[in-house]
Amino acid sequence: MVQVSSSSPGRSRQRSPRRFLPGGSASVVTVAAALAFAALSAVPAGALPGAPPPVRDEDRAGDHLTVTVRHAGDGRDGTYELYCHPGGGSHPHVRSACRALDRNTRWGRDTFAPVPDGSTCTLQYGGPATARVTGIWAGRPVDTTYDRRDGCAIERWNRLVPVLPDLGS
């Protein structure tokens, strides 16, 4: 039996598989990264802990809100349907209302969030008007109320004009 040693001069050396690993390992890493990306892309929205679902155009296809306004006066009271993406419904200002909602929608923030507890608000009274907004926006359920009891509540209301009627400052 003849033994081939890589340290013997003049003898042919066996090629070590390690010589091919650097180029091959880059390919393996590339394939592994592609598979990992594909696996993460297949995770349903909201399945990653702590991560809000993304707002995508396909999520917006069902954007539908019901807006009920009371005690606003001047024929502003009533219940209106508002569809966005595409726009429609019985709301008197569909296009501008959808634009206002889009303008106020931010990643990781609730478009309809209440005034945070402990906020310092002016003692300004904006009148008896109230509103309730329910439905689906950006793939998320909405069920919130609005009033104009102080400066913070008035600002929150005004941020959604013309979804809610413009009652002035």
N, C-alpha and C positions, 0 to 999 in steps of 0.2 A: 504494500500500500504506500502510495506516495502522498506525503502531506505537503500542501502548499502553504508557505508562510509568507506573510506580507513583508517580513523583515529581511528575507533572503535576497541578496542582490542577484540580478539577472533572471530572476524568475518572474513569471507574470503574476500580477497582483489580482486578487479578487476585488471586484468593485463592491464597495460597501453601499447598501441601499441608502445610507445617509446622504450620499452625494446628491441624490435626486430629491430629497425632502425639501430643501429650501424652496425650489420652484413649485414643487408639488404641494407643499404646505400652504403656500399663498393661494393656490386654487382651492384647497380644502377649506381655508378660512373664508374665501369668497363665497363658496357654496353654502357653508354653515351660516354666514351672515344673511345670505339671501333667504335661506329657509327660516331663520329666526324672524326676519322682517315679515315674511309671508304668514308665519304663525301669529305674530302680533297683529297684523292687519285683519286677520280673521276673527279676532276676539270681538265679541259683540260690544257695542257702545255701553259704557258704564261698568263693564266687567272688571276693569282695573281698579283696585281699591283706591279711593280718594280722588279719582280722576273723573271730572264731569264729562258727559258724552259730548262729542264735538257737534257744533252747529253746522250742518251740511245742507246743501240745497234740497236733497232728497228728504231730510228731516222736516223741512219747511213746507212740504207739499200739503200737510194737514193743518197749517196755521189757521185756526178759526177761534174767534173770541165772541162771546156774548157780553155786551156792555149794557148795564141797566143803570139809568141815571134818574135820581129823584130830587125834588126840591131845588132844581136849578133855575126854574122859571123861564119865561119867554119862549115857550114851546120846545125847550131843550130836554124835558123829561121824556123818558121812554126806554124801550129795550131795542137794541140794534144788534144785528149780526154783522160781523166783520171777518172777511176772508182775505188772506194775503198769500201771495205766491201761488197762484194768481189772485189778483184782487177781485172782490165782489161782496155781495151782501146788501143789507138794508141800511147800513151806516151812511149818514149824509156826506161824509168826506173820506171815502174808501182810500183813494190814492195817497192823500196827505197823512191819513191815520197810519197806513202801512209804512210810509216813510218815517214817521215819528217813532214807530216801534223799532224799525230797523236801526235808526240812529241811536236809540237807547239800549240796544242789545249789545252786550259785551261778553266776551269769553270769561267764564268763571263767575259771572255776576247774575243775580236774579233781576231781570228787567222790572219786575213788579214788587221788589222787596219793600217791606214796611220801613217806616222811619225807625232807625236803631234806638233801642232803649237807652235812656240816659242822654239823648241828644238835647242840646240847648237850643230852644226854639223861641222865636218872638211871640209875644202875647197878642198877635194879630189874629182877628177872627175873619174868615173869608166867607161866612154865610152858612146856611143850613144844607147846602147841596151834598149829596152822597152818591157814590157809584159803586157798583159791584162788577168785577170783570172775571169771567170764568171761561174756560176752554183749554186750548192747546196752543202754545207758542214755542217755536224752535224745538219741537218734539217733547216739550215738558208741560205737565198740567199746570193750569193757572186757576186760582180761586182766591181772590183778594178784594178788599174793600178800600174805598177812598173817601175822605171827607176833607173839610177845610177849617178844622178847629183851631189851628195855630200856623205860624209861619212855615214850619217844616212840612206839615200836611199840605199847605197851599203849594209849596215848591214841588212836592211829590206829584200833586195833581197837575200842575202846570207842565211838568216834564212830559206828560202824556197827551197834552193838547196837540192835535185835534181828536185823538181817540176819545178823550173826555172833552166836554164842551169848554170853550174859552169863557171864563167868568171874570176875567180881568184880575188885577192884583188884589 
